C-alpha cells in the first residue's frame, strides 16, 4: 500500500535495547561504531533515540569482547567457543557454549537483535529472536538461505520484522518503502506492482577474467576485493559470485519474490545496490557509498533517518555507472540460486552447507579456487532432497550436505569445473 499521510510512522523510541551477535566481526564492530555515532547525535539533541547495548556475543575473540564490554559495561557477554580464553571477561556477565547466542536473546529480551554471526551458526539465534517477536537486523544471510521457511513462519506468527543489513537487500527494502509506505518491512508478500528485482554484484577481484585464468588463484588474490572490506568467507563468496547467489535466495524469502522476478548484474562501481522495475515500466534504484555503516544505520533508525557519519556519495567523482550481464559459464552460482529457489525443500540448506565446506577447504588451500562452485553443484545433485521444516531437519540437512561436500573435497576425483 502507498504511504498514508493519516497513518504516519510511529515516533522513535527513547531507548532501543540492542543485542549484537557476532560483535567482534566486521558487521558487529561497524554496528558498535554506528551506535556510538547515533548516541553522540542523541546527546546533542539531534536524534531522538539512545541505544543501549544489552548483549555482546563473539565466537572466540575474548580480547576484543573485553574491550567492547569496557565501552558497554553491564552488557551480557557470550563466547561460543567454550575453549576460548576468557581472561579479562567478568564471569558474572559471561555465557559460554555454542548456545550462548540463543541464551543471550532469551535472557536479555532486547528490542532489536543484530544478527552478524557468520554461516549456519547464526540460524538458531535468528530463529529464537523471531519466535520471541524480537525485530532482527539481519546480516547473516545463511539463516534465510538454509532456514528460510522456519524463520519466516516464526516471523509471521510473532509479528516480528527483519531489517536487512546486506547493502543490496537494504537498498531493495528502501525502494519498496517508496511503494509500500513507511511501515513496510519484510518478511512480506511481494507488491503486485513489481515486475523484476535486480541485485548488483561488483564482480569481485576476478571480474573480466575467464575461469581458466583464475582456476588456481591464490587465497590472497581471492580475498583482495576491489570495493568492499569484509570477512574472509564473504570475500571468497564475492569472488565466486556465490555471495550474490545466496542473496538472491535470501531476497526470495525476505520479499516473497519468485525466481522469475529475481536477477543479478555486474556493476563494478558498487554504487547502485538494488533496482526495482515496476509493471508500468518505471525503474527505482537505490544508490549509496560502499560503506556498510549506511545499511546498519538504516536498520537501527527505521522508520526514521539520522545524519550519517559516512562520506557522501559523489557521482561526479565516480564518473560513470557500468552494468554487465553475468556470464553463466564464468559464474555458475547465479543459475544455481535460481534453481534452488524453484526447487525449495532442502535445496537452500544444501547450497549453503556445500559452499561453507568448499570455502573452508579453499582457505586451507586444500582445493583450487575454480573447484568451489563445482563442489557445490555436485553436492546439490547428489543430495536426496527432503523438507526443511524444523530447526532439527535444517541442521541435519546441513550436516549431511557438508559430509557429501567433504567427500568430494577429499576425493581424488573431486569435482572439476
C-alpha positions in Angstrom: 0.0 0.0 0.0 1.2 3.5 -0.7 2.1 5.8 2.3 -0.9 7.0 4.2 -0.4 10.6 5.5 -3.1 9.9 8.1 -1.0 6.9 9.4 2.5 8.3 9.8 5.5 6.4 11.0 5.5 5.8 14.8 7.6 8.1 17.0 11.2 6.9 17.5 11.7 5.1 20.8 13.5 7.0 23.6 15.7 3.9 24.3 16.3 1.0 22.0 17.9 -2.1 23.7 20.2 -3.9 21.2 21.9 -7.3 21.3 24.8 -7.8 18.8 25.5 -11.4 18.0 28.9 -11.6 16.2 30.0 -8.4 17.8 33.8 -8.8 17.1 33.4 -9.4 13.4 33.2 -6.8 10.6 29.5 -6.1 10.8 29.5 -6.3 14.6 32.3 -3.7 15.0 30.7 -1.4 12.5 27.4 -1.7 14.3 29.0 -0.7 17.5 30.7 2.2 15.7 27.3 3.3 14.3 25.6 3.0 17.7 28.4 5.3 19.2 27.7 7.8 16.4 23.9 7.7 16.9 24.3 8.1 20.7 26.5 11.1 20.1 23.8 12.6 18.0 21.3 11.8 20.7 23.4 13.6 23.3 23.5 16.6 21.1 19.7 16.6 20.7 20.0 15.6 17.0 18.5 12.2 17.2 15.6 11.1 19.4 16.8 7.6 20.3 19.5 6.4 22.6 20.8 2.9 22.0 21.6 0.6 25.0 23.8 -2.4 24.1 22.4 -5.2 26.4 24.3 -8.2 24.9 27.5 -8.8 23.0 28.5 -12.2 21.7 31.6 -13.5 19.9 32.9 -16.8 18.7 36.3 -16.8 20.5 37.7 -13.3 20.3 37.8 -12.7 24.1 40.2 -9.8 24.0 38.0 -7.8 21.5 34.9 -8.8 23.5 36.6 -7.5 26.7 37.3 -4.1 25.0 33.7 -3.9 23.8 32.5 -4.7 27.3 34.6 -1.9 28.7 32.7 0.6 26.4 29.3 -1.0 27.2 29.6 -2.1 30.9 26.8 -4.2 32.1 26.1 -5.8 28.7 25.7 -9.6 28.9 28.5 -11.4 27.2 28.8 -14.6 25.2 31.6 -16.8 23.9 30.5 -19.5 21.6 33.8 -21.5 21.7 33.9 -23.0 25.3 37.6 -23.5 25.0 38.3 -19.8 24.2 40.4 -17.8 26.7 38.0 -15.8 28.9 40.6 -13.7 30.7 39.5 -10.1 31.0 35.8 -11.0 31.0 33.6 -10.9 34.0 32.4 -14.4 34.9 29.1 -12.9 36.2 28.3 -11.5 32.8 29.6 -14.3 30.6 27.7 -17.1 28.9 29.7 -19.8 27.2 29.0 -22.5 24.7 27.5 -23.0 21.2 24.1 -22.0 22.5 25.3 -18.7 24.0 23.6 -16.5 21.3 20.3 -18.2 21.9 20.6 -17.9 25.7 21.6 -14.2 25.5 18.5 -13.5 23.4 16.3 -15.3 25.8 17.8 -13.7 28.9 18.1 -10.1 27.8 14.9 -9.9 25.5 16.3 -6.9 23.5 14.2 -4.7 21.3 16.5 -5.5 18.3 18.9 -8.3 17.6 21.7 -7.6 15.2 22.5 -11.0 13.7 26.1 -10.9 12.4 27.2 -14.4 13.1 28.8 -16.0 10.0 27.3 -19.1 8.5 24.7 -21.7 9.7 25.8 -20.9 13.3 23.6 -17.8 13.2 20.4 -19.7 12.4 19.4 -20.8 15.9 19.6 -17.3 17.4 17.9 -15.7 14.4 15.0 -18.2 14.8 14.8 -17.8 18.5 14.5 -14.0 18.2 11.8 -14.4 15.5 9.9 -16.8 17.8 10.1 -14.3 20.7 8.7 -11.5 18.5 12.0 -9.5 18.5 12.9 -7.5 15.4 16.1 -8.6 13.7 18.7 -6.5 11.8 20.0 -9.4 9.7 23.5 -9.6 8.2 23.5 -13.4 8.5 22.1 -14.4 5.1 22.7 -18.1 5.7 19.8 -18.1 8.3 17.4 -17.5 5.4 19.2 -19.4 2.7 19.2 -22.6 4.9 16.2 -22.0 7.2 14.0 -19.6 5.2 10.8 -21.4 5.8 11.1 -21.9 9.5 12.4 -18.3 10.1 9.7 -16.6 8.1 7.0 -18.9 9.5 8.1 -17.8 13.0 8.2 -14.1 12.0 4.7 -14.2 10.6 3.4 -15.9 13.7 5.1 -13.5 16.1 4.7 -10.3 14.1 8.5 -9.5 14.3 10.3 -8.0 11.3 13.6 -8.3 9.6 15.6 -5.2 8.8 18.1 -6.3 6.2 21.7 -5.2 6.7 23.2 -6.6 3.4 23.6 -3.5 1.3 21.6 -5.0 -1.6 18.6 -6.0 0.5 18.7 -2.8 2.5 18.6 -0.9 -0.9 15.8 -3.1 -2.1 13.9 -2.5 1.1 14.3 1.2 0.7 13.0 1.1 -2.9 10.0 -0.9 -1.7 9.3 1.6 1.1 8.6 4.2 -1.6 6.0 1.9 -3.0 4.5 0.4 0.2 4.8 3.2 2.9 6.9 3.9 6.0 5.6 0.9 8.0 6.8 -1.7 5.4 9.4 -4.2 6.4 10.0 -7.8 5.5 9.0 -10.6 5.5 6.1 -9.8 3.3 4.2 -10.7 0.2 5.6 -9.1 -2.9 3.9 -5.9 -4.1 1.8 -6.5 -7.1 3.4 -3.6 -8.8 6.8 -5.4 -9.1 7.9 -6.9 -12.4 11.5 -7.6 -11.6 14.2 -7.0 -9.0 17.9 -6.9 -9.9 20.7 -7.1 -7.3 24.1 -5.8 -8.3 27.4 -7.5 -7.9 30.8 -5.9 -8.1 32.2 -8.9 -9.9 34.8 -9.3 -7.2 38.6 -9.3 -7.8 38.4 -11.5 -10.9 35.7 -9.8 -12.9 36.6 -9.8 -16.6 38.8 -12.9 -16.3 38.0 -16.3 -17.6 37.5 -19.3 -15.3 40.7 -20.8 -16.8 42.6 -17.6 -15.8 41.6 -17.9 -12.1 41.3 -21.6 -11.7 44.4 -21.6 -9.5 44.0 -18.2 -7.9 45.6 -17.8 -4.5 43.7 -17.2 -1.3 45.4 -13.8 -1.1 44.2 -12.8 -4.6 40.7 -14.0 -3.9 40.5 -12.0 -0.7 41.5 -8.8 -2.4 38.1 -7.4 -3.0 38.1 -4.2 -5.1 35.4 -2.2 -3.3 34.3 -3.7 0.0 36.1 -4.6 3.2 34.6 -7.8 4.5 35.3 -11.0 6.4 37.2 -13.9 4.7 34.2 -16.1 3.8 32.1 -13.2 2.3 35.1 -12.1 0.3 35.6 -15.5 -1.2 31.9 -15.8 -1.9 32.1 -12.4 -3.7 34.9 -13.7 -5.8 32.8 -16.7 -7.0 29.6 -14.7 -7.0 28.2 -17.2 -4.6 27.5 -14.3 -2.3 25.1 -12.9 -4.9 23.6 -16.3 -5.3 22.9 -16.5 -1.6 21.5 -13.0 -1.7 19.0 -14.0 -4.4 17.8 -16.9 -2.3 17.6 -14.5 0.7 15.6 -12.0 -1.3 13.1 -14.7 -2.2 12.4 -15.3 1.5 12.5 -11.7 2.6 10.3 -10.2 -0.1 8.3 -13.2 -1.4 9.8 -12.9 -4.9 9.9 -15.8 -7.3 13.0 -16.9 -9.2 11.5 -15.3 -12.4 11.3 -11.9 -10.6 15.0 -12.0 -9.4 18.1 -11.3 -11.4 21.7 -10.1 -10.9 24.0 -7.9 -12.9 27.7 -7.0 -12.7 28.1 -3.4 -11.5 31.8 -2.7 -10.9 31.3 0.7 -9.1 29.1 -0.9 -6.4 27.2 2.4 -6.3 23.7 1.1 -7.3 22.8 -1.7 -4.8 19.3 -2.7 -6.0 17.0 -2.0 -8.9 13.2 -2.4 -8.9 11.3 -2.5 -12.2 7.5 -1.9 -11.8 4.8 -3.2 -14.1 4.2 0.2 -15.6 7.9 0.4 -16.8 9.2 2.7 -14.0 12.5 1.8 -12.6 13.6 2.6 -9.0 17.2 2.2 -7.9 19.0 2.6 -4.6 22.4 4.2 -4.6 24.8 4.7 -1.7 28.5 4.7 -0.7 30.4 1.5 -0.3 30.2 1.6 3.5 28.3 -1.0 5.5 27.6 1.6 8.2 24.9 3.0 5.9 22.6 -0.1 5.9 23.4 -0.7 9.5 22.3 2.7 10.4 19.1 2.4 8.4 18.2 -0.8 10.3 18.9 0.9 13.6 16.9 4.1 12.9 14.0 2.7 10.7 11.4 4.1 10.0 13.3 7.4 10.7 16.5 8.9 9.4 19.6 10.3 11.1 22.7 12.2 9.9 25.3 9.7 8.7 29.0 9.7 9.6 29.9 8.2 6.2 31.3 10.2 3.3 28.6 11.5 1.0 28.3 9.8 -2.4 30.0 11.9 -5.1 28.7 10.9 -8.5 30.9 13.3 -10.4 34.0 11.6 -8.8 32.6 8.2 -9.9 32.1 9.5 -13.4 30.1 6.6 -14.9 28.0 3.7 -13.9 28.5 0.4 -15.8 26.4 -2.7 -15.9 27.3 -6.0 -17.5 25.4 -9.3 -17.7 26.6 -12.2 -15.6 28.4 -14.9 -17.6 26.7 -18.1 -16.5 29.8 -20.2 -17.5 32.1 -17.9 -15.5 29.7 -17.5 -12.6 27.5 -20.6 -12.4 26.4 -19.7 -8.8 23.7 -17.4 -10.1 21.9 -20.2 -12.1 22.3 -22.4 -9.0 20.4 -19.9 -6.9 17.6 -19.7 -9.5 17.2 -23.5 -9.4 17.4 -23.6 -5.6 14.5 -21.0 -5.3 12.4 -23.1 -7.8 13.2 -26.4 -6.1 12.6 -25.2 -2.5 12.7 -28.0 0.1 16.2 -28.7 1.4 18.0 -27.1 -1.6 18.9 -23.8 0.2 20.4 -25.6 3.2 22.4 -27.9 0.8 23.6 -25.0 -1.2 24.7 -23.1 1.9 26.4 -26.2 3.6 28.3 -27.3 0.5 29.5 -23.7 -0.1 30.7 -23.4 3.5 32.6 -26.6 3.3 34.2 -25.7 -0.1 35.2 -22.2 1.0 36.8 -23.5 4.2 38.7 -26.0 2.1 39.9 -23.3 -0.2 41.0 -21.1 2.6 43.0 -24.0 4.0 44.5 -24.4 0.5 43.0 -27.9 0.1 41.3 -27.2 -3.2 41.7 -24.9 -6.2 39.6 -21.7 -6.4 37.9 -22.9 -9.6 36.7 -26.0 -7.8 34.5 -24.3 -5.2 31.3 -23.9 -7.3 31.7 -27.3 -8.9 31.7 -28.9 -5.5 28.5 -27.1 -4.6 26.8 -28.1 -7.8 27.8 -31.7 -7.4 26.6 -31.8 -3.8 23.2 -30.4 -4.9 22.9 -33.2 -7.5 23.9 -36.0 -5.1 21.7 -35.0 -2.2 18.4 -36.8 -1.6 16.3 -33.7 -1.0 13.7 -33.6 1.7 11.6 -31.0 3.6 13.4 -28.4 5.7 10.6 -27.5 8.1 12.2 -27.6 11.5 15.4 -26.5 13.1 16.4 -30.1 13.6 15.7 -31.0 10.0 17.7 -28.0 8.7 20.7 -28.8 10.9 20.5 -32.4 9.8 20.4 -31.5 6.2 23.3 -29.1 6.7 25.4 -31.9 8.3 24.6 -34.4 5.5 25.4 -31.9 2.8 28.7 -31.0 4.4 29.6 -34.7 4.6 28.9 -35.1 0.8 30.9 -31.9 0.0 33.7 -33.1 2.3 33.8 -36.4 0.5 34.1 -34.6 -2.8 36.9 -32.4 -1.4 38.8 -35.3 -0.1 38.3 -37.5 -3.2 41.0 -37.9 -5.8 38.2 -37.3 -8.3 36.9 -34.1 -6.6 34.7 -32.0 -8.9 36.4 -30.0 -11.5 34.9 -27.0 -13.3 
